[in-house]
Amino acid sequence: MALMLHGQDAAPPSVDLYEGQDQLEPTPSPVPPNGPELPGISQLDQTFKQPRSLGPQADELRLHREWRQLKNRTVNDAEVQAANAFAQAAPTDLEKRNRLRDYYNIYYQRMSALTTNAEIKLSLQALKGGHQGLLAQPRVRPTPDTSTPTPTPSGTRAPKKPADKHKKKKEKRHKF
């Protein structure tokens, strides 16, 4: 009968692996790493939290995405909706433009209050300026300013131009 013994079963229970070594020997001191010192976890977290620029197009898309998120949160605000409805109900074009200016002030003020990112706030100011700039009508005749007197025309007429004396008269020719 052949006995099969496993390696663990064959070893006696009182085997001392450190038999030849002196037990009072001091433990070796830790060896300093050979490479550069690595930053701590908090430093790594701060490094990865900072957004890295992937180029101007990627930055523009990131700003646009954050702006859309702010817009979606702001558009359903009761005061913003009331200001928009008030602006759309204006009876004249001039009054509508003035009411839309107030609406844009409220709208962008709410969006700016929801973000802490300075880059987004600057972008919101630019968008606000663009929207309000569209409301200006520089080619429309301005209302007269009553604070400064306007010159009134004098009662004399401009002199008449002399008739063209040197023009030749056309001769009529008859065909026979």
Backbone hydrogen bonds, N-H to C=O, Kabsch-Sander energy under -0.5 kcal/mol:
donor,donor_aa,acceptor,acceptor_aa,energy
4,M,2,A,-0.5
5,L,3,L,-0.7
10,A,6,H,-1.7
11,A,7,G,-0.9
15,V,12,P,-0.7
17,L,15,V,-0.7
19,E,16,D,-0.9
21,Q,18,Y,-0.7
25,E,22,D,-1.1
44,L,40,G,-2.0
45,D,41,I,-2.6
46,Q,42,S,-2.1
47,T,43,Q,-1.9
48,F,44,L,-2.3
49,K,45,D,-1.4
50,Q,46,Q,-1.0
54,L,55,G,-0.5
59,D,55,G,-2.2
60,E,56,P,-2.2
61,L,57,Q,-2.3
62,R,58,A,-2.2
63,L,59,D,-2.5
64,H,60,E,-2.5
65,R,61,L,-2.5
66,E,62,R,-2.3
67,W,63,L,-2.5
68,R,64,H,-2.5
69,Q,65,R,-2.0
70,L,66,E,-2.2
71,K,67,W,-2.8
72,N,68,R,-2.6
73,R,69,Q,-1.6
74,T,70,L,-2.0
75,V,71,K,-2.7
77,D,74,T,-2.0
81,Q,77,D,-2.3
82,A,78,A,-2.2
83,A,79,E,-2.2
84,N,80,V,-2.1
85,A,81,Q,-2.5
86,F,82,A,-2.3
87,A,83,A,-2.0
88,Q,84,N,-2.4
89,A,85,A,-1.2
90,A,87,A,-1.3
96,K,92,T,-2.1
97,R,93,D,-2.3
98,N,94,L,-2.0
99,R,95,E,-2.5
100,L,96,K,-2.4
101,R,97,R,-1.7
102,D,98,N,-1.6
103,Y,99,R,-2.3
104,Y,100,L,-2.8
105,N,101,R,-2.1
106,I,102,D,-2.3
107,Y,103,Y,-3.0
108,Y,104,Y,-2.5
109,Q,105,N,-1.6
110,R,106,I,-2.2
111,M,107,Y,-1.9
112,S,108,Y,-2.3
113,A,109,Q,-1.7
114,L,110,R,-1.1
115,T,111,M,-0.6
115,T,112,S,-0.6
121,K,117,N,-1.9
122,L,118,A,-2.1
123,S,119,E,-1.9
124,L,120,I,-2.7
125,Q,121,K,-2.0
126,A,122,L,-1.9
127,L,123,S,-2.4
128,K,124,L,-2.6
129,G,125,Q,-2.4
130,G,126,A,-2.1
131,H,127,L,-2.5
132,Q,128,K,-2.7
133,G,129,G,-1.9
134,L,130,G,-1.2
135,L,131,H,-0.6
135,L,132,Q,-0.6
136,A,132,Q,-0.6
136,A,133,G,-0.7
140,V,137,Q,-1.2
146,T,144,P,-0.7
165,K,163,A,-1.2
173,R,171,E,-0.6
